[in-house]
Amino acid sequence: MMPDIKANIDAVKKEITRMCKHVGVAENQPRLVAVSKVQPIERVHAALDAGQRVFGENRVQEAEERWGALKPDYPDVELHLIGSLQTNKAANAVALFDVIQSVDRVKLAKALATEMDKQGKQIPIYLQVNTGREDQKGGVQAEDLEALLTECRTLGHNVVGLMCIPPAGDDPTLHFGLLKKFAKRHGLERLSMGMSGDYALAASMGATDVRVGTAIFGARDYS
Ligand SMILES: *Cc1c(COP(=O)(O)O)cnc(C)c1O
């Protein structure tokens, strides 16, 4: 059965508001990025019908298949790439996405800059930080962040913020705190942190974007 997507979106927003009020940052509520990866298209339509306009996808090809047809009908949709990106997909990513949250290496930053030039687009980017130092995860290591940021700025990128995905099982507080510290140090305004299990915590710690999939759309069916 299809979950009540509108009710879920409302509940997530209400919880964000409650938490932000609770810690005294009611005026700084994060934007809700609805992570629609793997979800059936009816659920995406239900979110659109509920007025949701900011979506996150983690694979370029899947996003193209889905949003290539949908986006022209919803010109106000803002699509965020939140998954790892191969340089050979940079052209496709630049063509489709409005924000790229997962820039984590110089080679990719270069490929994206070249493509943005070619396509005459300037897409805001976030640098993904591997705060948990996990081998299997994307993200720049903390000690390499400054060099990557400098390189991105030299390339002309509009670097707006940082993104992290804390290791499963870790207390996300430490990772969110670290990301916030890095952003402050480098004068970056946006902080993309918090998923279904910890978006309220992230909101209370200064997230400007929370990326929520399951709590809105229900569990993903990978079968
Ligand atoms: C899938 C995904 C999410 C959403 O996860 P949920 O736990 O379903 O909310 C958030 N961020 C990234 C980078 C993801 O890949």
The ligand as an SDF file (V2000), in Angstrom:
LIG
                    3D

 15 15  0  0  0  0  0  0  0  0999 V2000
   19.4700    7.4720    0.5880 C   0  0  0  0  0  0  0  0  0  0  0  0
   20.1160    8.6950    1.1100 C   0  0  0  0  0  0  0  0  0  0  0  0
   19.4600    9.5160    2.0530 C   0  0  0  0  0  0  0  0  0  0  0  0
   18.0850    9.2150    2.6110 C   0  0  0  0  0  0  0  0  0  0  0  0
   18.1470    8.1810    3.5390 O   0  0  0  0  0  0  0  0  0  0  0  0
   16.8750    7.8070    4.4310 P   0  0  0  0  0  0  0  0  0  0  0  0
   17.4630    7.1150    5.5970 O   0  0  0  0  0  0  0  0  0  0  0  0
   15.9930    6.9550    3.6100 O   0  0  0  0  0  0  0  0  0  0  0  0
   16.2150    9.0850    4.8310 O   0  0  0  0  0  0  0  0  0  0  0  0
   20.1130   10.6550    2.4660 C   0  0  0  0  0  0  0  0  0  0  0  0
   21.3400   10.9890    2.0100 N   0  0  0  0  0  0  0  0  0  0  0  0
   21.9960   10.2210    1.1150 C   0  0  0  0  0  0  0  0  0  0  0  0
   23.3310   10.6500    0.6480 C   0  0  0  0  0  0  0  0  0  0  0  0
   21.4130    9.0530    0.6370 C   0  0  0  0  0  0  0  0  0  0  0  0
   22.0850    8.3090   -0.2560 O   0  0  0  0  0  0  0  0  0  0  0  0
  1  2  1  0
  2  3  1  0
  2 14  2  0
  3  4  1  0
  3 10  2  0
  4  5  1  0
  5  6  1  0
  6  7  2  0
  6  8  1  0
  6  9  1  0
 10 11  1  0
 11 12  2  0
 12 13  1  0
 12 14  1  0
 14 15  1  0
M  END
$$$$
